[in-house]
């Protein structure tokens, strides 16, 4: 039984107090309406209308059930309206790395709204962003790739405590903005507390990818750093607490360090930076693309700098939105 169609026949008949007028209102034949009323009465186990008189009247059972029938029909109508509005709004889920700049994500959401697109930002690990594009749960996503292959690059650097009186606990670059090399992490003789162990360098899930870890381990070995100097961090909040307390260094992008008041300097080896592509889930034809207006906004959210193949380094990520906007 199509319950909604039968309830419509019941409510229309109650409103019109006539089978013929109710049938006209619903645009169906009167015999069909009568059958629907009879089927509904059998379903509820009692008569809804008294047909013994010249003009039909609603029974006590009919009066009792009428408000509930109206409520069901009203809810069904609202359900269709909401579903239709959601479809017209073109809701799109976007996979982004954790710890994106909230203001930049807000700008992307607003830009989508201006174009009639509702963007739902989902902070996910790298592997889940790739799988989300494959299974269609994500419309767009920032995908990690080697920096030399990416559409844009995010400089990775070392974050340290804001201030420290112990020179041995801070890398050689101190609070400067110049690039730091892994060789700077080697213990310096005759400096700091005798016997003090060098600070571990914590890595976040965003950087624990096979190709990145392999590069990092080989670069650390070339720099003469002992194995285990780079360690996986647990929760990001714990890693930041260890860093700000001066008990560790954190491998991260500049926006995360700046947001929490840590000192930061980029790694001099650009092959250790983050590379990203903005990808879209393929459509039925097997091809799709990220809207051009969305790409620079997502790049800005992760602190990216424009890629300039064969050119000099583009800096550490300052004024990224302005540079990205200038490049279209």
N, C-alpha and C positions, 0 to 999 in steps of 0.2 A: 504494500500500500504506500502510495506517495502521500505521506502524512501532511506535508505543507499544502498540497493541492486540495486534499480533503478538508483541512482546516479553513482554507480560503472559501470553500463552498459553504461551510457551516457559518462562518462569520458573515459572509455576504447575505445569506438567507436570513440570518437574525437581524441584520441591518435593514434589509428591504422588506421583510415580513411577506415575502412572495418568492416562490420558486422561479417563476418566469422572469421577474425583474432581476433576481440574483444571477440567473443564467446570462441575461443580457449584459449585466455589469462585468461578468468574468469573460464574456465572449465565447461561451460554450453552449451546447444544446441542453435544453431543460432535462431530457431523460438522463444525460450524463451527470448533471448536477444532482438529480434525485438519487442516482446510484451511489454517488460519493457520500451523500448524507446517510443513506441506508448502511453503507459499509462502515462509516464512522460510528453509527449507533450500535452496530454489532460489535465493533471493537471496544467501545466503552461499556457495553452491556446494558443499554437503556435508551429510550427514545429521547431525542433532542428537541423534537417539534411535535405538537399535537395536530394531527391532520383530520380529526373527526369533525371539525367545524368548517364552515365555508372559507374562513380566513385562518391560515395557520397561526398558531401561537407557540411560543417557546416554553418548554417544560421546565420544572424545577431543576432537573439535571442539566438542561441546556443553559439555564441562568447561572448555575454553579460553575460550569466549565468555561463559559464564554470569556471571562477576563483572562484566564490562563491561555486560551487559544489566541486571543489578541496579542498577548505578551510574546508567545512563540513566534507569531508572524512578524511582530515588530523587531524582535531580535534577529530573525533571519534577514530582514530587510537591511538592518544596520550592518550585519556581517557582510552582505554583498557590497554595501557602500564602502566599507573600510577596505575590503579586498580590491575593489575597483580603484580607490584612491591610491593604495599602495602600488598597484600595477602602473598607474599613471606617473607616480613619483619616481619610478626607476631606481629602486634601492640597489646599491652596489656595495659589496663588502670589499674592503681594501686591506691587504696584509702588509703591515709595516713592522720594522724592528722595535724592540722594547726601548724605552727611554727616548722616544722622539720628542722634539720640542713641542709642547702643547699649543703654543701660539701659532706655530706653523701648521699644525694639523687643523686647528680651528679655521685658518685662512683657506685651507683646501676644502673643508666642509662647507664654508660659506660660498666659495666659488662654485661648488657643485650645486648648491641650492639656487644660485642665480641662474643656473642652466637647467633647472628642473630635475636635478639628480640628487638623491639622498645618499651620501657617502657614509658608510659605517666603518670606522677605523678599528682594526683588530691587531693588537700587538702580539706577534707570534714569533717563535724561533725560526731560523732559516729553513729547516727541513719542512716545517709545517706550512710555510708560505708557498713552497714549491708544490707540495701535495695538494694544497688548497686550490691552486690554479688548475691542477690536473683533474681534480674531482668536481670542479665547478662551484665549490663553496666560496671561492674568492673570485671577484671580477677582475681585480688588479692586485699586483703585489710588487714590492721591492725585493729582488732576488740577488743574493750574494754571488759575485763572480770575482776572479782575479782582477786587481785594479787596472792592469793594462788592457783588459778586455771590456771593462764596464763603460756604460754611457757616462757615468760620473764617479768621482772618487771622494771618499771620506777620509781625511787624514786621521790616522791613529797616533796616539801619543801616550805619554806616561803622566798620570796624575799623582800628586803627592800632597802631603799635609800642607796647609796654608803657611805655617811658620814652623821653624825648627831650629833650635840652638845647636843640635847635634849635626855637624856637617857630614858625618859619615852616613847618616840616615837619609840624606837627600842626594839625588843624582848630581853629577858634576855641573849640569847646566843651571842649578839653583832655581831661581824664579824667572830666568830669562825666557824669552819667547823663541830663541833660536832653536834649530833642530837638535835633537839628542840622538846619539848613536849608541848601539848596544855596547860598544867598547867602554862607554862612559859608566857602565854599571859594574865594571870590574873593581874590586876593592882597591882603595888607594893606600899605599904604604905610608905609615907615619901620620895618618889622619884619623880622627874619630876615636871611639872607645876601643881600647885594646881587647881583642878577642871577640868583638861584637860581630854577629853573623850578618851578612848582607841581607837587605830587605827582599822578601819574595815579591815577584811581580804576578799579580792576579789577572786572570783572563776571564772574560764574560762569555756566556753561551753564544752570543752573536759571532764570536771569533773562534769558536771551537769547531771548525770545519776541517776536513782532512787536508785540503790543499793549503789552507792557511797555517795549520799547525805544523805541517811539514816544512814550509818556508821559515817559520819562526824557529823551529828547532835547528835547522841548518844554519840560519843566521846567528843564533846564539852560540853554536859550536865554533863558527868562524871567529866570533868575537872573544872566544876564550872563556865563556861563562860556563859554570858547572851545570851538569844535568839537574833538572828539577828547579832551576831558578824561576821558571815560569810555571805557575800552578793554577789549575782550574778554580775559579771562585765559586762559592755556593750561591746563596741569595745575593742579589745586587746590593741590597741594603747592608748586609754584613760586610761585603767587600768595601763599600764606601766608608763604613764605620772604621774598619781596619786602616784604610788609607788616611782618613782624616785624623786618626789617632797617631799616625806616624809609624805604624807597625807593618805597613806594606805599601807597595806601589800598585797602581791600577792601570792596566792597558785599556784605554777607552778613547772615545771621540771627545772633542773639545766641549760640545754642549753639555754633556753629562758632568764633566769636571766643573765647568763654569756654574752650572745650576746649583752645585753643592759647595761652592767656594773653595775648591781645591786648586792648587797650582797645576799647570799643564804645559807641556811642550811636545811638539810633534816628533815622531820618529823620522830620522833622516833617510832611512831606507824606504822609498816609496812603494817597493814591492810588498811591504808588510802592511800597507794601508788597506782600507776596505774598498772594494769595488761593487757597484750596484748597477743592475739593469731594471728598468720599469717594464714589467711584462703584464700581459693580459691573458685571461683564460681564452682558449680558442673557441670560436663560434662554430656553428654547424658546418660552415664551409672550410673549417680548419685554420682560419687566419683571423686575427683580431689585433687591435692595437690600443695602447693607452692614449686617451685624449691628450693632445699637445699642451693644453692649458694646465693639465694635472701634473705632468712630469716635473717641471721646475718647482712646484709646490711640495711635492714629495721629496725631491732632492734637498730642498731647504730644510725640511723637517728632520733629516738625519745629519745635517751639518755638512753637506757635500760641497765640493768645489767643481767648477766646470772642467771637463777633460780637455787638455790641449796636447794632442799627440806630438811628441818630438819637441815640445816647448819646455820652458822652465817651469818649476813648481809654481803653483798658483797661490801659495800662501797657506795659512793654517785654518781658513774657514771664516775669517771675519767678513762681515758684510756680504755673506753668501746670497741672501735674497736679492740684494741689489744687483750683484753680478749676474745671477741667473736670469733675472728679469731683463737685464740689458742684452742678454744673448737670446731672448725670446723663449 
